[in-house]
């Protein structure tokens, strides 16, 4: 894994073979990507603080996982020091490595994970679980200035599908398995999990669960919260076992507390997940809509209908233009077809600048696919949608995991690019979109930097959908790219919560989104999360500071850790909330 | 509402007009229901302890909701003193009323609810929310010997549908609305919520949410956990506002913490719920399967297929026999048809004693209903299922909310009858069934009392289903019916958790199921719930003792209440769990 960027060392994105891309980027960002970029520092140039792993803890960890699986290697520590958010990447490239872990341990069994947590609690160390390391919310980095030893627990040796229960369509799977390996093991017996997030190649089942991940085909397979039934989690008070029952009424759902917990309650070692038979047919078709409003309305009507496609996605005009700009060098036939389509659409009265590209997927038996397509196209047709066949969909399907590499390509050239996604009820989506576009573009303008902001809708539900924004900016030389980026990112996130939408649909909170948590889930919601985390992890050993930031009112960590009786604060981990807060709470809508 | 039984004062069940019922009950329970039963005590005979509502709190409550909505009326206090579990009914009939509330208050707005909670926290009183009062898990009764004032908060004045967002298919609804009133308000505009639990007529939206309820058509509409998107909850630290977004990644789901919280986190005042257009067609068809195994297999295959019926239900042979015994007096034509069916099935080689009655429902457009039925009947046919038309389904549909009245009818005659339900993965269902039948029938035998135990499968999911057991026993005169009943109930519940199933699919924990909680969700799961409750409600004012019993290790309530610093126990509300518990945890499967 690259220590400074996304994915495998030998894979990178290039504009070559995509003749329209460089001109497009030049137009929207005033950036000439044909000029070679500057790579990150060489690893050897980094200043890497020495590990402070003390002998006692080192011995405990060696007892726990075997000496050969306790690493204090510098590259290991740097790779495990944080995730792959844009902020992470910029800081890594600058050699600003943050609070590195003192050790990376690689347990192979639940028993070994338990031994690691036991050692950490006993020696007052911090443990941070690490799967694929692809968090883009700052969930993997120790708190700045953490004075206790920090242990990154790399879970990827727990990578096996333990059992497929064909009768119940459930698979028992170890949490450290990467997406492709999971699918390979399941496919071998004719099964699929059907969970394909953008990070698929570099993320693990445990990471998906810990962040409430969602995948490209979640319309059909469900988000990871729906897919995940049983759980085994090592907590400070023992192994939490959630039975893989389909639904239960055992008080507030403990299963749902683990989902999205980002390592704050324990380390997930195993999950029992839904699997389905690999479908006999799978189709992703491209559609064009005359406008964004028409595309939105079509997706909404599909969600309210009796049709159940596996993928529903529509890009706004900005993202559509970008998609077209990333096309490979066209063949002469491509050119003719493309020209013919343009003529046809222009004659129909379409404004080609406003047109929106959409993908709709169908899966199942041939009959089912045909029936779903018919039902769906009755709706797309009502909104002026035009099916443009399978080739755009196939291309999308092949390229869907490559997008994160583009960030590194742009960053080599000084331009930060990132994503922010949210969800909201159908009625609010257009307003959320308008507010975010105004906020993002307003930020570019205030900064006086060229920028581009685009969006697609994906993940349709009964009552709403996800809006996924991608943006890039090109700060002039001499400016702090990270500062400029943060101005834009914050403007977009603030527009989410100000518009009644959520801070993230499936990228989690980590540290990068935690400042919007209270506005999203309200102050009493934060009290509840804090109560859960602090009561479950009284020593604050489990990935502290994530989701809910440490409360500055309550003194140093030393007084918090371990002994319950020495704490001076109340049960909720802060001053008793004032009852006057009844007056100040208001509905977000 | 009856203070001693189910539902409206003027409604009761009778065997009259059901010629086969009395002989059936005589055969299986040695009980002659034709003999008149003995009613409960007259209300006037009850010994009702005086309210201990002190003047200060009374004044605060009057300020909060208006003097006329603070009731200390005896009948009000008795009706609000507990729910309608079998244990509740037996004790009520005996005049053993438990720890009655000192006052029943009836707020009309969220603001008034907040004022009640503020008064309760300030004066250290206990608040117990009350909707329809139909809990059958002991969620509504104050703890025995509670020394603090107890306030029952009757929510039924908050009964309005505030808004229907037709675009998002969401309705904002006050939590105190009863099922029929909710449907009436929604139906008036062409919408339905589609949530129809057995308790429908006597339960409220807030109660459904607080217990993670499930309804008869949840296969289509989703359990209440799925239906409920937005929430407003009055908590000790202010109004919790959960935005009605379709999916979110804001850490552990606060929405899911409220679901099933039984009043321990606050009082739910409002929810934003999924609604759908009233379907143009709705059909519930009856089917017969040759055996229980065939019926189970058919339901499982339907769940794994591309069919999506709205109701899937199959009774075992015992419940099938009971259902047939409750038929109304047949017309001559009925007799002929029934005889012809028997002859036909016998010729097909069916054992009529083993045959199982099933209902499958279809909803939507005429096309959709026809397509779903075709897909479904391909599967039922493979398992020997035979469609017997619409009349049994219509009858089931009309009578479905009457079942709880039968309990009172039998109790009048000294025979306790009750239900216990669970869920498990498809693969385990037959084993769970076998174990529960053995446990229940074994208990009848050990007690030496006639008893009857029957079951149906309902609520199919991807990976499993709910098994719903109903049982009755007829303890001879001179025995304690409650004691005998508890032996059977406990045997069944124990068989659930011993077989890897859950303690309840949709009836909640309350006090009656809490003894199995740790076996179900494991000790660390209990630690997490305790952390959540105690951190959110540091004064233990909110329906204490429900779901997680008070921890006897930790001294009297006085030391628990209010001041955080005076507590001598750890953050998890108990002694620090031993790390040795890692060794003792094991998987339930």
Interface residues (C-beta under 8 A of the other chain):
Chain A: X111 X114 X118 X121 X122 X165 X167 X168 X169 X170 X211 X212 X213 X214 X223 X225 X229 X232 X233 X234 X235 X236 X237 X238 X239 X240 X241 X242 X243 X244 X245 X246 X247 X248 X249 X250 X251 X252 X253 X254 X256 X257 X258 X259 X260 X261 X262 X265 X266 X274 X300 X304 X306 X308 X364 X365 X368 X371 X422 X423 X424 X425 X426 X427 X428 X459 X461 X462 X463 X464 X465 X466 X500 X501 X502 X503 X504 X505 X506 X507 X508 X509 X517 X520 X521 X522 X523 X524 X525 X527 X528 X529 X530 X531 X532 X534 X535 X536 X538 X547 X548 X563 X564 X565 X567 X568 X569 X570 X571 X572 X573 X576 X577 X579 X581 X582 X584 X585 X586 X587 X588 X589
Chain B: X111 X114 X118 X121 X122 X165 X167 X168 X169 X170 X211 X212 X213 X214 X223 X225 X229 X232 X233 X234 X235 X236 X237 X238 X239 X240 X241 X242 X243 X244 X245 X246 X247 X248 X249 X250 X251 X252 X253 X254 X256 X257 X258 X259 X260 X261 X262 X265 X266 X274 X300 X304 X306 X308 X364 X365 X368 X371 X422 X423 X424 X425 X426 X427 X428 X459 X461 X462 X463 X464 X465 X466 X500 X501 X502 X503 X504 X505 X506 X507 X508 X509 X517 X520 X521 X522 X523 X524 X525 X527 X528 X529 X530 X531 X532 X534 X535 X536 X538 X547 X548 X563 X564 X565 X567 X568 X569 X570 X571 X572 X573 X576 X577 X579 X581 X582 X584 X585 X586 X587 X588 X589
